[in-house]
Amino acid sequence: MYDKLKIIERAILLNPENIKVFREKLKITQSKLAEESGVSQSHLSMLEKGKREIGEAHAAAITLGMLKCTNFWDKENPILYLLDVLSLTKLESAIVEFIQDLTSKNDIFCKRYIEGHPVYIIDIKYFSEEIKKRLGVMDIEEVDFFRGRMNIRGIHLDKKTVLIQLDCSDIRRLENKVSKVLNNKTIIQIFPKEEVPPIYSIKKDCMIVHCW
């Protein structure tokens, strides 16, 4: 368990904004976490907003505070649950980075125009290859696309098998992150090959990214 806790502490130390991600997934209020961790709520708020730096002592205190707040009856193993949350967060960051790189290239092979607006048609093989390069917390073994969602299976750094499921709400969150980075409106669609609209002229499982 010690090694797993250190992974979570390290994630908080590298990016204090992960505190809010973990806290919301565990359904912990900011005031409750402040109480259990011994870190003032005002300081916790500044950390979550990325407006304060964090030291190792606070990272450890906040990690333990989250565990003290967690209802062990709700989560069989809250440590492993937080590792899954970390994997999801890192995956989303990798996808955002991938799309940002795509849109910065004028001659990328998957770029097309529909009514004058750029559309990126990314088949599942290309997506898998690119995300594998960018995701450091797990080794991807399999990617599956469904209508409006995707599943990614792999092995975490602690050798645990992880299944990350991005549903419609996760895809919407991705859209917001990409839109913020690109400063453009972005829509992301996921299709299995049998449901891809004919306008895209592709018969493979794919991700469609619209930017304008």
C-alpha positions in Angstrom: 0.0 0.0 0.0 2.9 2.3 0.7 4.0 2.4 -2.9 0.5 3.1 -4.1 0.1 6.0 -1.6 3.4 7.5 -2.9 2.1 7.5 -6.5 -0.9 9.5 -5.4 1.2 11.9 -3.3 3.5 12.4 -6.2 0.5 13.2 -8.5 -0.6 15.9 -6.0 3.0 17.2 -5.6 3.4 17.5 -9.4 0.0 19.1 -9.9 -2.0 20.3 -6.8 -5.1 20.7 -9.1 -5.3 16.9 -8.9 -6.6 17.4 -5.4 -9.9 18.6 -6.7 -10.1 15.7 -9.2 -9.6 13.1 -6.4 -11.8 14.9 -4.0 -14.8 15.2 -6.3 -14.5 11.5 -7.4 -14.5 10.5 -3.7 -17.4 12.9 -3.1 -15.5 14.8 -0.3 -16.2 18.4 0.4 -13.4 20.9 0.6 -14.2 21.7 4.2 -14.2 18.1 5.2 -10.8 17.4 3.5 -9.4 20.5 5.2 -10.6 19.3 8.6 -9.2 15.7 8.2 -5.9 16.7 6.6 -5.0 19.6 8.9 -4.6 22.0 5.9 -6.7 25.2 6.1 -9.6 25.4 3.6 -8.3 28.7 2.2 -4.9 27.1 1.5 -6.6 24.0 0.1 -8.7 26.2 -2.2 -5.6 28.0 -3.5 -3.8 24.7 -4.1 -6.8 23.3 -6.1 -6.8 26.5 -8.3 -3.1 26.1 -9.0 -2.3 29.4 -7.2 0.0 28.0 -4.5 2.9 25.6 -4.6 2.7 22.4 -2.5 5.4 20.7 -0.4 5.8 17.0 0.4 4.4 17.3 3.9 1.1 18.9 2.6 0.9 16.4 -0.2 1.2 13.5 2.3 -1.3 15.1 4.7 -3.9 15.7 2.0 -3.5 12.1 0.7 -4.1 10.7 4.2 -6.9 13.2 4.7 -8.7 11.8 1.7 -8.4 8.3 3.0 -9.8 9.4 6.4 -12.8 11.0 4.7 -13.5 7.9 2.5 -16.3 5.6 3.3 -14.6 2.2 3.1 -18.0 0.6 2.7 -18.5 2.5 -0.6 -15.1 1.7 -2.0 -13.5 -1.7 -1.6 -10.1 -0.2 -1.9 -10.0 3.6 -2.0 -6.2 3.6 -2.8 -6.8 1.6 -6.0 -9.8 3.8 -6.8 -7.6 6.9 -6.6 -5.1 5.2 -8.9 -7.9 4.6 -11.4 -8.9 8.3 -11.2 -5.2 9.2 -11.7 -5.1 7.0 -14.8 -8.3 8.7 -16.2 -6.9 12.2 -15.6 -3.6 11.3 -17.3 -5.4 9.7 -20.2 -7.5 12.8 -20.7 -4.4 15.0 -20.7 -2.8 12.7 -23.3 -5.8 12.9 -25.6 -5.8 16.7 -25.2 -2.1 16.9 -26.1 -2.7 14.6 -29.1 -5.5 16.7 -30.5 -3.5 19.9 -29.9 -0.6 18.4 -31.9 -3.0 17.4 -34.7 -4.5 20.8 -35.1 -1.1 22.5 -35.2 -0.1 20.6 -38.5 -1.4 21.8 -41.8 -0.6 18.7 -43.8 -1.8 16.0 -41.4 -3.3 13.1 -43.4 -6.5 12.8 -41.3 -7.5 16.5 -41.8 -10.4 17.3 -44.0 -12.8 20.3 -44.5 -16.5 20.2 -44.2 -18.2 23.5 -45.2 -14.9 25.3 -44.7 -14.2 24.0 -41.2 -11.5 21.6 -40.3 -12.5 18.0 -39.3 -10.0 15.4 -38.1 -10.9 11.8 -38.8 -8.8 9.6 -36.5 -9.1 5.8 -36.9 -8.7 3.6 -33.8 -5.3 2.3 -34.8 -3.8 5.7 -35.2 -5.4 6.9 -32.0 -4.1 3.9 -30.0 -0.5 4.3 -31.3 -0.4 8.0 -30.5 -1.9 7.7 -27.0 0.5 4.8 -26.1 3.4 7.3 -26.8 1.9 9.9 -24.5 0.6 8.0 -21.5 3.2 7.3 -18.9 1.1 5.9 -16.0 -0.1 2.8 -17.8 0.8 0.5 -20.7 -2.2 0.4 -23.1 -3.2 -3.1 -24.3 -6.6 -2.6 -25.9 -8.8 0.3 -27.1 -12.5 -0.1 -28.0 -14.8 2.6 -29.5 -18.5 2.6 -29.0 -21.1 5.2 -29.9 -20.1 8.3 -27.9 -17.8 6.5 -25.5 -14.6 4.5 -25.4 -12.9 1.8 -23.2 -9.1 1.6 -22.7 -7.6 -1.4 -21.0 -4.0 -1.6 -19.8 -1.5 -2.3 -17.0 -0.8 0.4 -14.4 2.6 1.3 -13.0 1.9 -0.9 -10.0 1.2 -3.9 -12.4 -2.6 -3.7 -11.7 -4.9 -4.2 -14.7 -6.9 -1.0 -15.3 -10.0 -0.5 -17.4 -10.7 3.2 -18.1 -14.2 3.9 -19.4 -14.9 7.3 -20.9 -18.6 7.9 -21.1 -20.6 10.8 -22.7 -19.9 13.1 -19.7 -16.2 12.3 -19.9 -16.2 13.1 -23.6 -17.9 16.4 -22.9 -15.3 17.3 -20.3 -12.6 16.4 -22.9 -14.3 18.8 -25.4 -14.2 21.6 -22.8 -10.5 21.0 -22.1 -9.6 20.9 -25.8 -11.6 24.0 -26.5 -9.8 25.9 -23.8 -6.4 24.8 -25.0 -7.1 25.6 -28.7 -9.3 28.6 -28.0 -11.8 27.2 -30.5 -15.1 25.4 -30.2 -14.4 21.7 -30.3 -16.8 18.7 -30.7 -15.6 15.1 -30.3 -17.5 12.2 -31.6 -16.8 8.5 -31.2 -18.1 5.9 -33.6 -17.9 2.1 -34.1 -17.3 1.4 -37.8 -20.9 0.3 -38.4 -22.3 3.6 -37.2 -19.9 6.1 -38.9 -22.0 8.6 -41.0 -21.3 8.3 -44.8 -20.2 11.9 -44.9 -16.9 11.0 -43.3 -16.0 8.3 -45.9 -14.4 5.9 -43.5 -15.4 2.3 -42.5 -13.3 2.0 -39.3 -13.9 2.6 -35.6 -12.9 6.2 -35.3 -12.9 9.5 -33.4 -14.1 12.6 -35.2 -12.9 16.0 -34.0 -14.6 19.2 -35.3 -12.9 22.6 -34.6 -14.1 26.0 -35.5 
